[in-house]
Amino acid sequence: MFFVYAISSSIRKYIYVGLTSNLDERIHRHNSGYEKTTKPYTPFDLIYVKQFETRIEARQHEKYLKSTSGKRILYSLL
């Protein structure tokens, strides 16, 4: 199983989209400041998650959410 997820910073207007096979561990790493990309924006709230059978499907969806139209959808969830 693979998960595509989006997290939103609680202190700034910032959304991060990622892909993982272990969602709980990945969210913990983001909120603990272990990830260089998201460290300045901690803490985070999980705003979106979708599960996929294959990494290929998950990667395609992740790329869509990182596009302009995908980001619009995510910002509408806030």
ZASETI-769348 format. One record per atom (N, C-alpha, C): residue in one letter; atom name; x, y, z. Coordinates in steps of 0.02 Angstrom, whole numbers, plus 32768, in hexadecimal, padded with zeros to 4 digits. Layout:
<vexbas>
VEXBA, type, atom, c1, c2, c3
VEXBA, a, CA, X, Y, Z;
...
</vexbas>
This chain:
<vexbas>
VEXBA, type, atom, c1, c2, c3
VEXBA, m, N, 8029, 7FC4, 8000;
VEXBA, m, CA, 8000, 8000, 8000;
VEXBA, m, C, 802B, 803F, 8000;
VEXBA, f, N, 8016, 806F, 7FDB;
VEXBA, f, CA, 8038, 80AF, 7FD8;
VEXBA, f, C, 8004, 80E6, 7FE5;
VEXBA, f, N, 801A, 811B, 8005;
VEXBA, f, CA, 7FEF, 8152, 8016;
VEXBA, f, C, 8009, 8192, 7FF8;
VEXBA, v, N, 7FDC, 81B9, 7FDA;
VEXBA, v, CA, 7FEC, 81FD, 7FC6;
VEXBA, v, C, 7FCA, 8229, 7FFA;
VEXBA, y, N, 7FEF, 8258, 8015;
VEXBA, y, CA, 7FD5, 8281, 804B;
VEXBA, y, C, 7FE6, 82CA, 8041;
VEXBA, a, N, 7FC0, 82F4, 8062;
VEXBA, a, CA, 7FCE, 833C, 8062;
VEXBA, a, C, 7FCA, 8353, 80AA;
VEXBA, i, N, 7FFB, 837B, 80BE;
VEXBA, i, CA, 7FFC, 8398, 8101;
VEXBA, i, C, 7FFF, 83E4, 80FA;
VEXBA, s, N, 7FDF, 8405, 8129;
VEXBA, s, CA, 7FDC, 844E, 8129;
VEXBA, s, C, 7FFE, 8469, 8168;
VEXBA, s, N, 8028, 849A, 815F;
VEXBA, s, CA, 8048, 84BA, 8198;
VEXBA, s, C, 8015, 84DE, 81C2;
VEXBA, s, N, 801C, 84D8, 8203;
VEXBA, s, CA, 7FEF, 84FA, 8232;
VEXBA, s, C, 8001, 8544, 823B;
VEXBA, i, N, 803F, 8557, 8228;
VEXBA, i, CA, 8056, 859B, 8235;
VEXBA, i, C, 805F, 85C5, 81F6;
VEXBA, r, N, 8062, 85A6, 81BB;
VEXBA, r, CA, 806C, 85CA, 817C;
VEXBA, r, C, 803E, 85AE, 8147;
VEXBA, k, N, 8038, 85D1, 8110;
VEXBA, k, CA, 8011, 85B9, 80D7;
VEXBA, k, C, 803F, 858D, 80AC;
VEXBA, y, N, 8042, 854D, 80BE;
VEXBA, y, CA, 806F, 851F, 809C;
VEXBA, y, C, 804F, 84DA, 809D;
VEXBA, i, N, 804C, 84BA, 8062;
VEXBA, i, CA, 8034, 8475, 805D;
VEXBA, i, C, 806B, 844B, 803D;
VEXBA, y, N, 8077, 8411, 805B;
VEXBA, y, CA, 80A8, 83E2, 8042;
VEXBA, y, C, 8083, 83A3, 802B;
VEXBA, v, N, 8094, 838A, 7FF0;
VEXBA, v, CA, 8076, 834D, 7FD6;
VEXBA, v, C, 80AD, 8318, 7FD2;
VEXBA, g, N, 809E, 82DC, 7FEA;
VEXBA, g, CA, 80CF, 82A7, 7FE9;
VEXBA, g, C, 80B1, 8262, 7FDD;
VEXBA, l, N, 80DE, 8231, 7FD8;
VEXBA, l, CA, 80CB, 81EC, 7FCB;
VEXBA, l, C, 80F2, 81C1, 7FFC;
VEXBA, t, N, 80D2, 818F, 801A;
VEXBA, t, CA, 80F4, 8164, 804B;
VEXBA, t, C, 80D0, 8121, 8050;
VEXBA, s, N, 80F3, 80F1, 806C;
VEXBA, s, CA, 80D4, 80B0, 807B;
VEXBA, s, C, 80C5, 80AB, 80C6;
VEXBA, n, N, 80DD, 80DA, 80EE;
VEXBA, n, CA, 80D0, 80DA, 8136;
VEXBA, n, C, 80BB, 8120, 814B;
VEXBA, l, N, 807B, 812D, 8148;
VEXBA, l, CA, 8060, 8170, 8152;
VEXBA, l, C, 806E, 818B, 8198;
VEXBA, d, N, 8061, 8163, 81CB;
VEXBA, d, CA, 806B, 817B, 8210;
VEXBA, d, C, 80B3, 8190, 821D;
VEXBA, e, N, 80E3, 8168, 8207;
VEXBA, e, CA, 812A, 8178, 8211;
VEXBA, e, C, 813D, 81B8, 81EA;
VEXBA, r, N, 8123, 81BE, 81AE;
VEXBA, r, CA, 8134, 81F8, 8184;
VEXBA, r, C, 811A, 8239, 81A2;
VEXBA, i, N, 80DC, 8238, 81BB;
VEXBA, i, CA, 80BF, 8274, 81DA;
VEXBA, i, C, 80E7, 8285, 8219;
VEXBA, h, N, 80FA, 8252, 823F;
VEXBA, h, CA, 8123, 825D, 827B;
VEXBA, h, C, 8165, 827F, 8269;
VEXBA, r, N, 8185, 8267, 8233;
VEXBA, r, CA, 81C5, 8285, 821E;
VEXBA, r, C, 81BC, 82CE, 820A;
VEXBA, h, N, 8186, 82DE, 81E8;
VEXBA, h, CA, 8179, 8324, 81D5;
VEXBA, h, C, 8170, 834F, 8213;
VEXBA, n, N, 8147, 8339, 8241;
VEXBA, n, CA, 8137, 8361, 827D;
VEXBA, n, C, 8171, 8365, 82AE;
VEXBA, s, N, 81A0, 8336, 82AA;
VEXBA, s, CA, 81DA, 8336, 82D7;
VEXBA, s, C, 8214, 835E, 82BB;
VEXBA, g, N, 820E, 8376, 827D;
VEXBA, g, CA, 8243, 839F, 825F;
VEXBA, g, C, 827B, 8377, 823F;
VEXBA, y, N, 8270, 8336, 8232;
VEXBA, y, CA, 82A4, 830D, 8213;
VEXBA, y, C, 82AB, 8318, 81C8;
VEXBA, e, N, 8278, 8334, 81A9;
VEXBA, e, CA, 8279, 833D, 8161;
VEXBA, e, C, 828F, 8384, 8151;
VEXBA, k, N, 82C6, 838A, 812C;
VEXBA, k, CA, 82E4, 83CB, 811D;
VEXBA, k, C, 82B3, 83FA, 80F8;
VEXBA, t, N, 828D, 83DF, 80CA;
VEXBA, t, CA, 825F, 8408, 80A2;
VEXBA, t, C, 8228, 8428, 80CB;
VEXBA, t, N, 820F, 8404, 80FD;
VEXBA, t, CA, 81D5, 841D, 8122;
VEXBA, t, C, 81E5, 8438, 8168;
VEXBA, k, N, 8223, 8431, 817D;
VEXBA, k, CA, 8236, 8444, 81C1;
VEXBA, k, C, 8222, 848C, 81D4;
VEXBA, p, N, 822C, 84BE, 81A7;
VEXBA, p, CA, 821A, 8503, 81BA;
VEXBA, p, C, 81CF, 850F, 81C3;
VEXBA, y, N, 81A6, 84E0, 81AE;
VEXBA, y, CA, 815E, 84EB, 81AE;
VEXBA, y, C, 8138, 84C2, 81E3;
VEXBA, t, N, 815B, 849E, 820E;
VEXBA, t, CA, 8139, 8475, 8240;
VEXBA, t, C, 8114, 84A0, 8272;
VEXBA, p, N, 80DF, 8488, 8290;
VEXBA, p, CA, 80BE, 8446, 828B;
VEXBA, p, C, 808D, 8442, 8251;
VEXBA, f, N, 8079, 8405, 8241;
VEXBA, f, CA, 804D, 83F8, 8209;
VEXBA, f, C, 800D, 83D5, 821D;
VEXBA, d, N, 7FD9, 83DF, 81F4;
VEXBA, d, CA, 7F9A, 83BA, 81FA;
VEXBA, d, C, 7F91, 8393, 81BA;
VEXBA, l, N, 7F7C, 8354, 81C0;
VEXBA, l, CA, 7F6E, 832B, 8185;
VEXBA, l, C, 7F2B, 8342, 8168;
VEXBA, i, N, 7F2B, 8357, 8129;
VEXBA, i, CA, 7EED, 8370, 810B;
VEXBA, i, C, 7ED2, 8343, 80D4;
VEXBA, y, N, 7EFC, 8314, 80BB;
VEXBA, y, CA, 7EE6, 82E9, 8084;
VEXBA, y, C, 7F0F, 82A9, 8085;
VEXBA, v, N, 7EEE, 8271, 8078;
VEXBA, v, CA, 7F11, 8232, 8070;
VEXBA, v, C, 7EE9, 8205, 8041;
VEXBA, k, N, 7F0B, 81E2, 8014;
VEXBA, k, CA, 7EEB, 81B3, 7FE7;
VEXBA, k, C, 7F19, 8177, 7FE0;
VEXBA, q, N, 7EFC, 813C, 7FE1;
VEXBA, q, CA, 7F22, 80FD, 7FE0;
VEXBA, q, C, 7F23, 80DF, 7F9A;
VEXBA, f, N, 7F5C, 80C1, 7F86;
VEXBA, f, CA, 7F64, 80A2, 7F45;
VEXBA, f, C, 7F85, 805E, 7F4C;
VEXBA, e, N, 7F76, 8032, 7F1D;
VEXBA, e, CA, 7F93, 7FEF, 7F1C;
VEXBA, e, C, 7FDC, 7FF0, 7F04;
VEXBA, t, N, 7FEB, 8019, 7ED2;
VEXBA, t, CA, 802E, 801A, 7EB5;
VEXBA, t, C, 804F, 805E, 7EBC;
VEXBA, r, N, 8091, 805D, 7EBD;
VEXBA, r, CA, 80B7, 809B, 7EC2;
VEXBA, r, C, 80AD, 80C6, 7E84;
VEXBA, i, N, 80A5, 80A7, 7E4A;
VEXBA, i, CA, 809C, 80CB, 7E0C;
VEXBA, i, C, 805C, 80F5, 7E0E;
VEXBA, e, N, 8025, 80D7, 7E25;
VEXBA, e, CA, 7FE6, 80FB, 7E2B;
VEXBA, e, C, 7FEC, 8134, 7E5D;
VEXBA, a, N, 800D, 8126, 7E95;
VEXBA, a, CA, 8016, 8159, 7EC9;
VEXBA, a, C, 8040, 8193, 7EAF;
VEXBA, r, N, 8074, 8184, 7E8A;
VEXBA, r, CA, 80A0, 81B8, 7E70;
VEXBA, r, C, 807B, 81E5, 7E3E;
VEXBA, q, N, 8050, 81C7, 7E15;
VEXBA, q, CA, 8029, 81EF, 7DE5;
VEXBA, q, C, 7FFA, 821F, 7E0A;
VEXBA, h, N, 7FDA, 8207, 7E3F;
VEXBA, h, CA, 7FAD, 8231, 7E65;
VEXBA, h, C, 7FD3, 8268, 7E8A;
VEXBA, e, N, 800E, 8256, 7EA5;
VEXBA, e, CA, 8038, 8288, 7EC7;
VEXBA, e, C, 804B, 82C0, 7E97;
VEXBA, k, N, 805F, 82AE, 7E5B;
VEXBA, k, CA, 8071, 82E0, 7E29;
VEXBA, k, C, 8036, 830E, 7E19;
VEXBA, y, N, 7FFA, 82F1, 7E15;
VEXBA, y, CA, 7FBF, 831A, 7E08;
VEXBA, y, C, 7FB3, 834B, 7E41;
VEXBA, l, N, 7FB8, 8334, 7E7F;
VEXBA, l, CA, 7FAB, 8361, 7EB8;
VEXBA, l, C, 7FE0, 8399, 7EBD;
VEXBA, k, N, 801A, 838D, 7EA1;
VEXBA, k, CA, 804E, 83C1, 7EA2;
VEXBA, k, C, 8046, 83F3, 7E69;
VEXBA, s, N, 8018, 83E4, 7E3B;
VEXBA, s, CA, 800A, 8413, 7E04;
VEXBA, s, C, 7FE0, 844D, 7E1D;
VEXBA, t, N, 7FD8, 847F, 7DF4;
VEXBA, t, CA, 7FB0, 84BA, 7E06;
VEXBA, t, C, 7F68, 84A7, 7E17;
VEXBA, s, N, 7F49, 847E, 7DED;
VEXBA, s, CA, 7F03, 846C, 7DFB;
VEXBA, s, C, 7EFE, 843F, 7E38;
VEXBA, g, N, 7F2F, 8414, 7E43;
VEXBA, g, CA, 7F2F, 83EB, 7E7F;
VEXBA, g, C, 7F37, 8414, 7EBE;
VEXBA, k, N, 7F63, 8445, 7EBC;
VEXBA, k, CA, 7F6D, 8472, 7EF6;
VEXBA, k, C, 7F2E, 849A, 7F05;
VEXBA, r, N, 7F0A, 84AE, 7ED1;
VEXBA, r, CA, 7ECB, 84D1, 7EDB;
VEXBA, r, C, 7E9A, 84A7, 7F03;
VEXBA, i, N, 7E95, 8467, 7EF2;
VEXBA, i, CA, 7E69, 843A, 7F15;
VEXBA, i, C, 7E7E, 8435, 7F5F;
VEXBA, l, N, 7EBF, 842E, 7F6B;
VEXBA, l, CA, 7ED7, 8428, 7FB0;
VEXBA, l, C, 7ECB, 8468, 7FD8;
VEXBA, y, N, 7ED6, 84A1, 7FBA;
VEXBA, y, CA, 7EC9, 84E0, 7FDE;
VEXBA, y, C, 7E7F, 84EA, 7FED;
VEXBA, s, N, 7E54, 84CD, 7FC3;
VEXBA, s, CA, 7E0C, 84D2, 7FD1;
VEXBA, s, C, 7DF8, 84A8, 800E;
VEXBA, l, N, 7E22, 8478, 8021;
VEXBA, l, CA, 7E14, 844F, 805C;
VEXBA, l, C, 7E22, 8473, 809E;
VEXBA, l, N, 7E48, 84A9, 809A;
VEXBA, l, CA, 7E5A, 84CD, 80D7;
VEXBA, l, C, 7E22, 84F7, 80F3;
</vexbas>
